[in-house]
Structure formats: structure tokens, C-alpha cells
């Protein structure tokens, strides 16, 4: 069985079950995804790309977006090896995981 895009049980534990806080964190994460993905994909500065991957990883872990966290961690590790090139498949995996997480957030908002 595949992992959900957002672990809602983890998110509820993180927020103490506060639905308004959950919605706020999910909205913030969705915005962060767009900003950090842009930096990771298009950033010329390797340090900025690594920091964006690290920040996205932490934000994903906070809300239970495990697939995003894992994909961002792989890219962060690759960028830590100075001069290492991030494979297109790794970038695609992060973009797909982020898209799935953002879609799950949209469904969460629609159901709330």
C-alpha cells in the first residue's frame, strides 16, 4: 500500500487536533512548495538550492508529507556533495511528490 501524500494523523498530532491550525500549516506548506521548488529547479546558486531543499524537507516533515521530505532530502544530499549534479529523475520525483501533496491539501480544504 502506498503512503498518503499527507499523513493526516501526524498532522493532527502536530496541531493537537486544531483544524484551523492544520489548514493554516497546509496552506503555508503549499506556498513554500512553489517557492522552494522554483529555487531548486532554477536556482543558479548551489547553496540557495541546497538551502531550499533543506527547508522544504523540514516543512514536509512537520506536516507529514513524507514523500516530499524524502525527495527533498535526496536532492539536499546530492547538493551537499559539491559539484554533484542532481539527476533529472530526482527533480521529477520531488516535483511529483509536491504536486501530490498540494492536490491532497486542496482536497483537505474542500472537505473542511
N, C-alpha and C positions, 0 to 999 in steps of 0.2 A: 504494500500500500504506500502510495506516495505521501510525502509530507505536505500539509496545507501551506499555502503561501504566507499566511499569518497564523501564528499559534495563539488563538483567542484565549485559551486557558492561561497561557503565560502572560498575555497582556492583561487579563483580569487580575492576576496575582500582582502584577507590577503596579496596577492602579487601585488596588483594593476594591475592585468591582465598580469603580466610579465611571459610569458610562460616558458622562460628559468629558472626563479626562481622557478616556480611551479615544473618543472621537477627535479630541484636540491633538493627542500624540500621533494618531494615524494621519491626520491632515498635515501635521508638521513633517512627518516622515515622507509623505508623498511629495511635498515640496522639496525636501532635501534630496530625494532621489533624482529629481530632474536636474537640480543644480550640480550635484556631485557627479552624476553620470556625464554631464556635459564636460566637466573638468577632466574626468578620467579619459573620456574619448578624444577630446580635442585639445587638452592642455599641452602646451609645448614644454612647460616646466615639469620635469620629472618629479621634483619634490612636491609640487602642488598636486600632481596626480596621485602620488602616494598618500598624501595627507587626506585627499578627498576619499580615497578608497578606505583609509583607516576610519575616518569619521562616519562614512556610510556603513561600514561594518558595525561600529558601536551603536549607531542608531537602529540598525536592523536587529541587533541582539536585544536591545531594550524593548522592542515591541514583539519579538518572536518571529521575525521574518528570517528564518534560519537559512533559507536558500540564498537570499541576498547576502547575508552575513558571510556565508561560506564562499560565495563567488567573489565578494569584495576582498576577503582575506587572501584568496589565491592571487589576486591581482596585486594586493599590497605586498605580499611576499616576493612576487616576481620583481616588483619595482624596487624592493629593498636590495636586491642583487644588482647594484648599479650597472647600467648598461644592458641589463637583461631586457629582452623585448617581450611585451605582453602578446600572447598569441591571440589571433582573431577569435578563436573558439572560446577563449576565456572572457573576452569582451562580450561576445554574443551570449554566453551563459549568464553574465551579470545583467545585461540588458533584458533578457528573457525573464529572469527571476524578479527583477524590479518591475517589469510590466505586469507579471502575475500578481505581485504584491499590491500594486496600485489598483489592479482590477478587483482584488479582494477587498481593498479599502472602499472602493466605490460601491460594491455590493453591501458592505457593512453599513455604510452611510444610508443607502437606500432602504435597508431593513430597519434602521433605528428610528 
